Amino acid sequence: MKNTIYTRGFSAGNPIANALVVIVGALAIAASIVLGFVAFVVLGSIILVLAAIVGIRVWWFNRQLRRQGPGPAAPDARPEGGVIEGEYHVVKGDEKP
């Protein structure tokens, strides 16, 4: 039977070197987490500022439209007074005798 020993990771044989490897690895992971969080905050801030700019622009555009006066009347709206004036002509069509 063949006996083999598998070791994982870095094995320097020196406990101080092993401790330094663990410390450097932990610092690298911590730095990655901090930089990732900072990047997330910066990206979120940029998106928030752009959303605010677009929202203010849309609000300003709607405000300007409302200041210009009422838009075209709705198709089913009746004129003031309730009377529609107009002319008509009787058109005689083809009549069969």
Secondary structure as UniProt FT lines:
FT   HELIX           15..67
FT   TURN            75..76
FT   TURN            80..81
//
